[in-house]
Amino acid sequence: MTISTKKIRTTFSKPKTKMSVSYLAGQFIDAEGIISQKFTWTWVSRGYVKRYFNHMQITSKLRPRTRLLLDFITEKMDKFNAIQNSKILQNNFITLLEKSCGIKPKSKSFIHKGFQELKKSGILLYDDSPEMKGIYIVNPKYYYRGSDKSRKVLITNLSSKLWKMKNDNNYNHLIDKK
């Protein structure tokens, strides 16, 4: 019986942020009359958003359109969990509602109401300073795109801002109420 003393080295790599995906694009008939399937490929993003800290207790109280807006926002937010309530974002959300959900909104006012509802619930944080106008931060206590380490850094930075801000209510949602 021989025992190997060879060391096995395991390496871990970061997951790819983009990958190639093949999909069926249709069928075609070649010169001999044989029907074949045509495949093509595209690049897709593998970004994901993690959900934390019993977000269901808050999201279960949201109106259905606000919940759709939240899902849309978490997909569109950047690596710092920031999202801007811009006309482009609003138009993209309305297009999604019309094409995918079959909902035809009468006006864009429900988007502003949704942002206010998410702000009131503590899911969105808002800084009243002029340079941050229209920019919201998705509360990293509930949702985050990135590593747990960078999430902790963001929560620490936002929590330290709590003491500097006049509008403390915006950042109270970062602190656990015991």
Stockholm file with secondary structure:
# STOCKHOLM 1.0

chainA/1-178         MTISTKKIRTTFSKPKTKMSVSYLAGQFIDAEGIISQKFTWTWVSRGYVKRYFNHMQITSKLRPRTRLLLDFITEKMDKFNAIQNSKILQNNFITLLEKSCGIKPKSKSFIHKGFQELKKSGILLYDDSPEMKGIYIVNPKYYYRGSDKSRKVLITNLSSKLWKMKNDNNYNHLIDKK
#=GR chainA/1-178 SS CCCCCCCCCCCCCCCCSEEEEEEEEEEEECTTSCEEEEEEEEEEECCCCEECTTTHHHHTTSCHHHHHHHHHHHHHCCTTSEEECCHHHHHHHHHHIIIIICCCCSCTHHHHHHHHHHHHHTSEEECCSGGGTTEEEECTTTEESSCHHHHHHHHHHHHHHHTTCSCGGGTGGGSCCC
#=GC SS_cons         CCCCCCCCCCCCCCCCSEEEEEEEEEEEECTTSCEEEEEEEEEEECCCCEECTTTHHHHTTSCHHHHHHHHHHHHHCCTTSEEECCHHHHHHHHHHIIIIICCCCSCTHHHHHHHHHHHHHTSEEECCSGGGTTEEEECTTTEESSCHHHHHHHHHHHHHHHTTCSCGGGTGGGSCCC
//
